[in-house]
Amino acid sequence: MGDGKMRQTGKTVSPMSNEGRNQYVVEHITDALLKLMQSNDFNEISISQICEEASVGRASFYRNFESKEGVISRYLKTLLDTWWIEAIQKPDFNLVEAIFSHYWEHRELCMMLYKQGLAHLNLQSIREACGPKPDQSNVVAYTTAYFSYGLYGWIEEWFDRGMQETPKEMAELLEKAQQNNGK
């Protein structure tokens, strides 16, 4: 596939606009990397392998991503963005339980990332979604950072222990811990 041309396979969008072509490339590269990670160590997967599996050229990879980590980061952001839009529309919305539910729904991916030493990419996605923003006051930014990093600590430990509790149980445990900490 060194000619830089894409072969269209199962997820064909035709005729493709530039946006359609980019979406095609991003989806296929992401799918290819996730598939390769199921049976290979992340650090040993090459960009060439990803491109071959995705049926796209290396130029297409680098036009859309800076690194393999960038592929995973963008995918996690897409999952969180989609989750957020759906979660806030629920009448019984509980932020903490909803976050644990999100990771529960994607537990195979989360556990794969954890086992591959890429759990920090989950932290990055949590920080982007729930963390401090440049326009916040210092106190709000510090509080938000405390919340997002603390929540990540709970999530990472939950991964480490095999995600034994349900999202509802995790939210209840966190609430109890916060109540006990306040006494």
N, C-alpha and C positions, 0 to 999 in steps of 0.2 A: 504493500500500500504506500510505497514511497512517492507516488505521483501526486499526493496531496488531494486527490479526489475522493469523495465519500462514496461508498457503496451503500445503497439504501437497502435496509433489511426490514425486519418485522415492524418496526415503529416508524414507517415511512410517512412523511408529510409531503405530499406532492400536489401541485408544484410548490416548491418551497420558497418562501420569502427569506430575506436575511434573518429575520427574527425566528422563522420556522427552522431554518438551517442551524442557527445557534442553539435553539432549544433541543433539536435533534442531537447535536454534538454533545451538549451538556448532559442530557439524559443517558445517552449511550456510554459516555465516558464514566459517568457515575455508576450505572448498572454494571459496567465491565469491572471497575475497581472493586465494587462490593462483592461481585462474584469471585474475583481472584482472591480476595481477602478470606473467603470461606475455606480455602485450602492452601493458602500461602501466607508466609510472614510478610506483613506490610512493608517492612524495610527492604525486602528482597524483590518486591514487585517493581518492575521497571516501567517507565513511561511508554516504552516501545511495546511491552506486553499489554498495557492498558489500551493503547491505540489499536493494536492488532485485534484484541478481543472486542473492541467497540467498532471496528471497521471504519476508523477515521485516521487521518494523517496526524503526525506529530505537530505540524503547524496549527491544526485545529485545536489540539490540546492546549498549546501555549497561547493561543489567541483567547482562550476562555479561562485558563487556570495558570497560576504560577507554580503550583506544586501538587503532589498527591494529597497533602494535607488540605490544600485549598478545595479540592474536590469534595472531601468529607465535610469541611466547614460550610461550604455552600449548601450541601445537602441537608445538614443539620439545621441551618438557618431557614431553609425552605420548609422543613418539617415543622419548626417552631412557629414560623409565620402563619402557616396553614392552621396549626393547632390553636393559636391565639385567636384568629378570626372565628373559629368554631366555638372555642371555649367560652368566650365572653358573651356569646349569645344564649347560653344556657341559663335558665331562670335560677337554678340553685348553684351558681358559679361560686366556687371556693378556690382561690388562686393556688394555695399550697397543694390541695388534693388534686387539682387539675394538672399541675406540673408533674406530680408523681404519676398520675394517670397517663400523661403523655409518654413518660419514660417506660411505663409498664406496657403500653401499646407497642412500643418500639424496643422491647427488651432484648430481642435477638440481636438487633443492631448495636444496642448499648453494651451488651455483654461482649460482643465481638470487638468493639472498640476498646473496651476495658481490657480484655485479654491480649489485645494487640499493643497495649501501652499507649493508647490514644484517648484515654478518658479526659485528658486536658482539653480536647476539642469540645467535649460536652460542657466543660466549665466555660470555655469561650462563648459557646452559644447561649448559655444561661446568663452570662455577664452581658452579652449584647441585648438579650431580651429583657432581663430584670435588673441589670446593673446600673451604675451611675451614668448620667448623661452630662455632657459638657455644659449645658445651660442650667443645670441644677445648682442651687446654693451649696456651699461646702457641707453644711450639716445634713442636708437631704442626700447629697452624694455619698457621704460617709455612711449614713444609715442604710442607703440602698446597697452599697458595697458590702456592708456587714450582712445584710439579708441574703444577697445573691451568693456570696462566698459560703456563708453558713448553710444555705440550702444545698449548694453543690456538695459540701462536706457530707451532709446527710445522704444525698443521692449516691455519691461515690461509695460510701460505707455500705449502703443498701446493695449496690452492685457487688461489692466485695463479699458480702454475706449471702449472695445468691438470690437477692430480691424475694426473700421469704414472705414478707408482709405484703398485703394488698395496698394500693394507693390510699384507701380510706384509713387503714390501720397506721400507715406512715404519717398521714396528716394528723391523726389523733395523738400519736406518739410525740410528734413535734410540738403540738399544742400543749401537751402535758409538760414537756421539757421546758417550754417557755414560761408556763405558769409556775413551775417549781423554781426556775431561775429568778423569777420576780419576787419570790418570798424571802 
